Amino acid sequence: MLVLDRVRRVFQSGPDRVVALGGIDLELAAGDFLTVIGSNGAGKTTLLNVIAGVIPPTEGRIRIGGIDVTAVSAHRRARRCARIVQNPLTGTAPSMTIAENLAIASRRSGRRLRCAIDRHRRSEMAEMLRTLGMGLERRLDDPVQLLSGGERQALTVVMATLARPDLLLLDEHTAALDPANVARIARLTRAFIEDLGITTIMITHNMEQALELGNRLMMMHKGEIVCDLAGEEKRRASVGQLVEWFTASHIADDELLLERSH
């Protein structure tokens, strides 16, 4: 589903040259759920930016669903590649209602949308939101700006999966939430992804979350993949083992280690 072939990204600012991605080779099969951890500056967000088309690679090729998208703009790539970021205020139209935001997400999927959101469509939306267990099905006419951070991020997850993307990119999408909502959004994310079989890459600083979610875990450091666990190896891994391995390799920073308690 996703193939990165020797992808490099170099940032140049005057005499300073930073290699954010040092030649990444990565392949994900359809339905894979990859969690990515690493210290600050490891290249995690740059990796998602390159995949999403926000910035071009300096070298290398990117293929999604067998199609070379290396030179395809972020706007054109968005139909195949959805992204949810850390800030719950991003990804929705705050002044529009919940129903209107869901209608926009439906349109992105290529579905035909009538000018009016009729009773049948509202019923479908309500049923979809009911699975969240947050009461949003009773608030279809509320502007999204009235929602809490957790409610808004839950809606964003629904909108992203509603569009049925080939690839879903989650950039620390629970980091700005309180612990209760972190657990809830993580649970909802896994349920939607597993139900729809969407190929997913999720960045997180929470090692417990990285181990609990997905079928593959990757550690990055200084623009390189330094650890890649899958299958039984990932299932048997523990936070303690990761901490020991990362500490011995001098690549775990304080922020990553502190996330053990969250």
FENTA-V13171 format. One record per residue. N is the residue number from 1. D_LAST is the distance of its C-alpha to the last C-alpha in whole Angstrom. Layout:
N|D_LAST, N|D_LAST
This chain:
1|32, 2|31, 3|32, 4|32, 5|35, 6|35, 7|33, 8|33, 9|32, 10|33, 11|33, 12|36, 13|36, 14|40, 15|40, 16|36, 17|35, 18|32, 19|31, 20|28, 21|28, 22|31, 23|32, 24|30, 25|31, 26|29, 27|30, 28|28, 29|30, 30|30, 31|27, 32|25, 33|21, 34|20, 35|17, 36|17, 37|15, 38|16, 39|16, 40|18, 41|21, 42|21, 43|23, 44|20, 45|21, 46|25, 47|25, 48|24, 49|26, 50|29, 51|28, 52|29, 53|32, 54|30, 55|32, 56|34, 57|34, 58|36, 59|37, 60|37, 61|37, 62|34, 63|35, 64|34, 65|35, 66|38, 67|39, 68|39, 69|37, 70|37, 71|39, 72|38, 73|37, 74|33, 75|35, 76|37, 77|34, 78|32, 79|34, 80|32, 81|29, 82|27, 83|24, 84|21, 85|19, 86|16, 87|18, 88|19, 89|23, 90|24, 91|25, 92|27, 93|30, 94|29, 95|33, 96|33, 97|33, 98|30, 99|33, 100|35, 101|31, 102|31, 103|35, 104|34, 105|32, 106|34, 107|37, 108|35, 109|35, 110|39, 111|39, 112|42, 113|42, 114|44, 115|45, 116|44, 117|41, 118|43, 119|42, 120|41, 121|39, 122|37, 123|37, 124|35, 125|33, 126|32, 127|32, 128|29, 129|27, 130|28, 131|25, 132|22, 133|23, 134|22, 135|26, 136|27, 137|30, 138|32, 139|31, 140|32, 141|35, 142|32, 143|31, 144|28, 145|27, 146|27, 147|24, 148|21, 149|18, 150|16, 151|20, 152|21, 153|19, 154|19, 155|23, 156|23, 157|21, 158|24, 159|27, 160|26, 161|26, 162|29, 163|31, 164|31, 165|30, 166|31, 167|27, 168|24, 169|22, 170|18, 171|17, 172|14, 173|15, 174|11, 175|10, 176|12, 177|11, 178|10, 179|7, 180|10, 181|12, 182|9, 183|10, 184|13, 185|14, 186|13, 187|15, 188|18, 189|18, 190|18, 191|21, 192|23, 193|23, 194|24, 195|26, 196|28, 197|27, 198|26, 199|26, 200|22, 201|21, 202|17, 203|15, 204|12, 205|10, 206|7, 207|9, 208|8, 209|9, 210|12, 211|13, 212|13, 213|15, 214|18, 215|21, 216|21, 217|18, 218|20, 219|19, 220|21, 221|22, 222|25, 223|26, 224|26, 225|25, 226|24, 227|22, 228|23, 229|22, 230|23, 231|25, 232|25, 233|23, 234|20, 235|20, 236|20, 237|18, 238|15, 239|12, 240|14, 241|17, 242|16, 243|15, 244|18, 245|20, 246|18, 247|19, 248|22, 249|23, 250|22, 251|20, 252|16, 253|16, 254|14, 255|11, 256|11, 257|10, 258|8, 259|5, 260|6, 261|4, 262|0
